[in-house]
Amino acid sequence: MKVTWSVLTVAAFLYAGSAASADSDGRHWSESGAHYWRTIDEVAAFLAAGANSDGRHRLGGGVHYWRTIDEIGSAGFDVDEDGIGGMISYQYVPSLFKLELDVELLPDDFAGIEDTTLAPQALLLIGAGIYGGLGVGTFVTESDFADDPFFIIRAGVEIEILPSTYLDINANYHFSDFDSISNLDKNVDTDTLTLGAMIRFDL
């Protein structure tokens, strides 16, 4: 199925850069970033092919409120433990299954990083109205990639509020480590809970 292959492609996209950034031969981060761009070409090819299929395409955006599960401040680190990030979201909907590709823009000083941080994510969802699913993502800063990907569990409700206009309210659990993209002590290990609200439009 096209959807299955696309999920594998996106997962490779998210993981390839992370693995490359962990390479110990000292290559510049932009060289490892080439792994991402090669896979982006494959994802773009999939989206172009999908345009001729019976599936629906949706595009939109919204916000995510995130909060760390553990109290990082109690460990002596001056790091925000919650915040709000912007989202750009695309969905391909061939049936009850949905492929979702998101890019989250996280605020400056996220996880102690002074650079702007992006979090590209790919999710495979099932359900109409009430839905759930699994996903994978990574963190990308202006100068580096995260050492490891993070994994996502999502549950949400999607409502058609106007013709071809959908409101999506969701809760997400991210299995992530802040120390994979910052100078935090390796013993600091915390997951993240997010609440999201997005609006998408049929294309």
Contacts in CASP RR format, 6 or more apart in sequence:
PFRMAT RR
TARGET T0000
AUTHOR 0000-0000-0000
METHOD contacts of the structure
MODEL  1
MKVTWSVLTVAAFLYAGSAASADSDGRHWSESGAHYWRTIDEVAAFLAAG
ANSDGRHRLGGGVHYWRTIDEIGSAGFDVDEDGIGGMISYQYVPSLFKLE
LDVELLPDDFAGIEDTTLAPQALLLIGAGIYGGLGVGTFVTESDFADDPF
FIIRAGVEIEILPSTYLDINANYHFSDFDSISNLDKNVDTDTLTLGAMIR
FDL
2 46 0 8 1.000
2 49 0 8 1.000
2 50 0 8 1.000
2 53 0 8 1.000
2 94 0 8 1.000
3 92 0 8 1.000
3 94 0 8 1.000
3 97 0 8 1.000
3 99 0 8 1.000
3 124 0 8 1.000
5 46 0 8 1.000
6 43 0 8 1.000
6 46 0 8 1.000
6 92 0 8 1.000
6 99 0 8 1.000
7 99 0 8 1.000
7 122 0 8 1.000
7 124 0 8 1.000
9 39 0 8 1.000
9 42 0 8 1.000
9 43 0 8 1.000
9 46 0 8 1.000
10 39 0 8 1.000
10 43 0 8 1.000
10 99 0 8 1.000
10 101 0 8 1.000
10 122 0 8 1.000
10 136 0 8 1.000
11 122 0 8 1.000
11 136 0 8 1.000
12 39 0 8 1.000
13 36 0 8 1.000
13 39 0 8 1.000
13 40 0 8 1.000
13 42 0 8 1.000
13 43 0 8 1.000
13 120 0 8 1.000
13 122 0 8 1.000
14 120 0 8 1.000
14 121 0 8 1.000
14 122 0 8 1.000
14 136 0 8 1.000
14 137 0 8 1.000
14 138 0 8 1.000
14 149 0 8 1.000
15 136 0 8 1.000
15 138 0 8 1.000
15 149 0 8 1.000
16 35 0 8 1.000
16 36 0 8 1.000
16 39 0 8 1.000
17 32 0 8 1.000
17 33 0 8 1.000
17 35 0 8 1.000
17 36 0 8 1.000
17 138 0 8 1.000
17 145 0 8 1.000
18 138 0 8 1.000
18 145 0 8 1.000
18 146 0 8 1.000
18 147 0 8 1.000
18 148 0 8 1.000
18 149 0 8 1.000
19 35 0 8 1.000
20 27 0 8 1.000
20 31 0 8 1.000
20 32 0 8 1.000
20 33 0 8 1.000
20 35 0 8 1.000
20 145 0 8 1.000
21 29 0 8 1.000
21 32 0 8 1.000
21 144 0 8 1.000
21 145 0 8 1.000
21 146 0 8 1.000
21 147 0 8 1.000
22 147 0 8 1.000
22 148 0 8 1.000
23 32 0 8 1.000
29 143 0 8 1.000
29 144 0 8 1.000
29 145 0 8 1.000
32 145 0 8 1.000
33 145 0 8 1.000
43 101 0 8 1.000
47 92 0 8 1.000
50 57 0 8 1.000
50 92 0 8 1.000
51 57 0 8 1.000
53 94 0 8 1.000
54 94 0 8 1.000
55 92 0 8 1.000
55 93 0 8 1.000
55 94 0 8 1.000
55 95 0 8 1.000
56 91 0 8 1.000
56 92 0 8 1.000
56 93 0 8 1.000
56 94 0 8 1.000
56 202 0 8 1.000
56 203 0 8 1.000
57 90 0 8 1.000
57 91 0 8 1.000
57 92 0 8 1.000
57 93 0 8 1.000
57 202 0 8 1.000
57 203 0 8 1.000
58 89 0 8 1.000
58 90 0 8 1.000
58 91 0 8 1.000
58 93 0 8 1.000
58 166 0 8 1.000
58 200 0 8 1.000
58 201 0 8 1.000
58 202 0 8 1.000
58 203 0 8 1.000
59 89 0 8 1.000
59 90 0 8 1.000
59 91 0 8 1.000
59 200 0 8 1.000
59 201 0 8 1.000
59 203 0 8 1.000
60 88 0 8 1.000
60 89 0 8 1.000
60 90 0 8 1.000
60 198 0 8 1.000
60 199 0 8 1.000
60 200 0 8 1.000
60 201 0 8 1.000
61 86 0 8 1.000
61 87 0 8 1.000
61 88 0 8 1.000
61 89 0 8 1.000
61 198 0 8 1.000
61 199 0 8 1.000
61 200 0 8 1.000
62 86 0 8 1.000
62 87 0 8 1.000
62 89 0 8 1.000
62 196 0 8 1.000
62 197 0 8 1.000
62 198 0 8 1.000
62 199 0 8 1.000
63 84 0 8 1.000
63 85 0 8 1.000
63 86 0 8 1.000
63 87 0 8 1.000
63 196 0 8 1.000
63 197 0 8 1.000
63 198 0 8 1.000
64 84 0 8 1.000
64 85 0 8 1.000
64 86 0 8 1.000
64 87 0 8 1.000
64 104 0 8 1.000
64 172 0 8 1.000
64 194 0 8 1.000
64 195 0 8 1.000
64 196 0 8 1.000
65 82 0 8 1.000
65 83 0 8 1.000
65 84 0 8 1.000
65 85 0 8 1.000
65 194 0 8 1.000
65 195 0 8 1.000
65 196 0 8 1.000
66 82 0 8 1.000
66 83 0 8 1.000
66 84 0 8 1.000
66 85 0 8 1.000
66 106 0 8 1.000
66 174 0 8 1.000
66 192 0 8 1.000
66 193 0 8 1.000
66 194 0 8 1.000
67 81 0 8 1.000
67 82 0 8 1.000
67 83 0 8 1.000
67 192 0 8 1.000
67 193 0 8 1.000
67 194 0 8 1.000
68 81 0 8 1.000
68 82 0 8 1.000
68 178 0 8 1.000
68 190 0 8 1.000
68 191 0 8 1.000
68 192 0 8 1.000
68 193 0 8 1.000
69 190 0 8 1.000
69 191 0 8 1.000
69 192 0 8 1.000
69 193 0 8 1.000
70 188 0 8 1.000
70 189 0 8 1.000
70 190 0 8 1.000
70 191 0 8 1.000
71 81 0 8 1.000
72 79 0 8 1.000
72 81 0 8 1.000
72 178 0 8 1.000
72 184 0 8 1.000
72 188 0 8 1.000
72 190 0 8 1.000
73 79 0 8 1.000
73 81 0 8 1.000
75 185 0 8 1.000
75 187 0 8 1.000
75 188 0 8 1.000
77 112 0 8 1.000
77 184 0 8 1.000
77 185 0 8 1.000
77 188 0 8 1.000
78 112 0 8 1.000
79 109 0 8 1.000
79 111 0 8 1.000
79 112 0 8 1.000
79 178 0 8 1.000
79 182 0 8 1.000
79 184 0 8 1.000
80 107 0 8 1.000
80 109 0 8 1.000
80 110 0 8 1.000
80 112 0 8 1.000
83 107 0 8 1.000
84 107 0 8 1.000
85 104 0 8 1.000
85 105 0 8 1.000
85 106 0 8 1.000
85 107 0 8 1.000
86 104 0 8 1.000
86 105 0 8 1.000
87 102 0 8 1.000
87 103 0 8 1.000
87 104 0 8 1.000
87 105 0 8 1.000
87 196 0 8 1.000
87 198 0 8 1.000
88 102 0 8 1.000
88 103 0 8 1.000
88 105 0 8 1.000
89 100 0 8 1.000
89 101 0 8 1.000
89 102 0 8 1.000
89 168 0 8 1.000
89 198 0 8 1.000
89 200 0 8 1.000
90 100 0 8 1.000
90 101 0 8 1.000
90 102 0 8 1.000
91 98 0 8 1.000
91 99 0 8 1.000
91 100 0 8 1.000
91 101 0 8 1.000
91 200 0 8 1.000
92 98 0 8 1.000
92 99 0 8 1.000
96 126 0 8 1.000
96 127 0 8 1.000
96 128 0 8 1.000
97 124 0 8 1.000
97 125 0 8 1.000
97 126 0 8 1.000
97 127 0 8 1.000
98 124 0 8 1.000
98 125 0 8 1.000
98 126 0 8 1.000
98 127 0 8 1.000
98 131 0 8 1.000
99 122 0 8 1.000
99 123 0 8 1.000
99 124 0 8 1.000
99 125 0 8 1.000
100 121 0 8 1.000
100 122 0 8 1.000
100 123 0 8 1.000
100 124 0 8 1.000
100 125 0 8 1.000
101 120 0 8 1.000
101 121 0 8 1.000
101 122 0 8 1.000
102 119 0 8 1.000
102 120 0 8 1.000
102 121 0 8 1.000
102 122 0 8 1.000
102 123 0 8 1.000
103 118 0 8 1.000
103 119 0 8 1.000
103 120 0 8 1.000
103 121 0 8 1.000
104 118 0 8 1.000
104 119 0 8 1.000
104 120 0 8 1.000
104 121 0 8 1.000
105 116 0 8 1.000
105 117 0 8 1.000
105 118 0 8 1.000
106 116 0 8 1.000
106 117 0 8 1.000
106 118 0 8 1.000
106 119 0 8 1.000
106 139 0 8 1.000
108 114 0 8 1.000
108 115 0 8 1.000
108 116 0 8 1.000
110 117 0 8 1.000
111 117 0 8 1.000
111 139 0 8 1.000
111 178 0 8 1.000
111 181 0 8 1.000
111 182 0 8 1.000
111 184 0 8 1.000
112 178 0 8 1.000
112 182 0 8 1.000
112 183 0 8 1.000
112 184 0 8 1.000
113 141 0 8 1.000
113 181 0 8 1.000
113 182 0 8 1.000
115 141 0 8 1.000
115 142 0 8 1.000
115 143 0 8 1.000
116 141 0 8 1.000
116 142 0 8 1.000
117 139 0 8 1.000
117 140 0 8 1.000
117 141 0 8 1.000
117 181 0 8 1.000
118 139 0 8 1.000
118 140 0 8 1.000
118 141 0 8 1.000
119 137 0 8 1.000
119 138 0 8 1.000
119 139 0 8 1.000
119 140 0 8 1.000
120 137 0 8 1.000
120 138 0 8 1.000
120 140 0 8 1.000
121 135 0 8 1.000
121 136 0 8 1.000
121 137 0 8 1.000
121 152 0 8 1.000
122 135 0 8 1.000
122 136 0 8 1.000
122 137 0 8 1.000
123 133 0 8 1.000
123 134 0 8 1.000
123 135 0 8 1.000
123 152 0 8 1.000
123 154 0 8 1.000
124 133 0 8 1.000
124 134 0 8 1.000
124 135 0 8 1.000
125 131 0 8 1.000
125 132 0 8 1.000
125 133 0 8 1.000
125 154 0 8 1.000
126 132 0 8 1.000
126 133 0 8 1.000
128 158 0 8 1.000
129 157 0 8 1.000
129 158 0 8 1.000
129 159 0 8 1.000
130 155 0 8 1.000
130 156 0 8 1.000
130 157 0 8 1.000
131 155 0 8 1.000
131 156 0 8 1.000
131 157 0 8 1.000
131 158 0 8 1.000
132 154 0 8 1.000
132 155 0 8 1.000
132 156 0 8 1.000
133 153 0 8 1.000
133 154 0 8 1.000
133 155 0 8 1.000
134 151 0 8 1.000
134 152 0 8 1.000
134 153 0 8 1.000
134 154 0 8 1.000
135 151 0 8 1.000
135 152 0 8 1.000
135 153 0 8 1.000
135 154 0 8 1.000
136 149 0 8 1.000
136 150 0 8 1.000
136 151 0 8 1.000
136 152 0 8 1.000
137 149 0 8 1.000
137 150 0 8 1.000
137 151 0 8 1.000
137 152 0 8 1.000
138 145 0 8 1.000
138 146 0 8 1.000
138 148 0 8 1.000
138 149 0 8 1.000
138 150 0 8 1.000
139 145 0 8 1.000
139 146 0 8 1.000
139 150 0 8 1.000
139 176 0 8 1.000
139 180 0 8 1.000
139 181 0 8 1.000
140 146 0 8 1.000
141 181 0 8 1.000
144 181 0 8 1.000
146 180 0 8 1.000
146 181 0 8 1.000
147 180 0 8 1.000
147 181 0 8 1.000
148 177 0 8 1.000
148 180 0 8 1.000
150 174 0 8 1.000
150 175 0 8 1.000
150 176 0 8 1.000
150 177 0 8 1.000
151 174 0 8 1.000
151 175 0 8 1.000
151 176 0 8 1.000
152 172 0 8 1.000
152 173 0 8 1.000
152 174 0 8 1.000
152 175 0 8 1.000
153 172 0 8 1.000
153 173 0 8 1.000
154 170 0 8 1.000
154 171 0 8 1.000
154 172 0 8 1.000
154 173 0 8 1.000
155 170 0 8 1.000
155 171 0 8 1.000
156 168 0 8 1.000
156 169 0 8 1.000
156 170 0 8 1.000
156 171 0 8 1.000
157 168 0 8 1.000
157 169 0 8 1.000
157 170 0 8 1.000
158 166 0 8 1.000
158 167 0 8 1.000
158 168 0 8 1.000
158 169 0 8 1.000
159 166 0 8 1.000
159 167 0 8 1.000
160 166 0 8 1.000
161 167 0 8 1.000
161 199 0 8 1.000
164 201 0 8 1.000
164 202 0 8 1.000
165 199 0 8 1.000
165 200 0 8 1.000
165 201 0 8 1.000
165 202 0 8 1.000
166 199 0 8 1.000
166 200 0 8 1.000
166 201 0 8 1.000
166 202 0 8 1.000
167 197 0 8 1.000
167 198 0 8 1.000
167 199 0 8 1.000
168 196 0 8 1.000
168 197 0 8 1.000
168 198 0 8 1.000
168 199 0 8 1.000
168 200 0 8 1.000
169 196 0 8 1.000
169 197 0 8 1.000
170 195 0 8 1.000
170 196 0 8 1.000
170 197 0 8 1.000
170 198 0 8 1.000
171 193 0 8 1.000
171 194 0 8 1.000
171 195 0 8 1.000
171 196 0 8 1.000
172 193 0 8 1.000
172 194 0 8 1.000
172 195 0 8 1.000
172 196 0 8 1.000
173 191 0 8 1.000
173 192 0 8 1.000
173 193 0 8 1.000
174 191 0 8 1.000
174 192 0 8 1.000
174 193 0 8 1.000
174 194 0 8 1.000
175 191 0 8 1.000
176 190 0 8 1.000
176 191 0 8 1.000
176 192 0 8 1.000
177 188 0 8 1.000
177 189 0 8 1.000
177 190 0 8 1.000
178 184 0 8 1.000
178 188 0 8 1.000
178 190 0 8 1.000
179 185 0 8 1.000
179 186 0 8 1.000
179 188 0 8 1.000
179 189 0 8 1.000
END
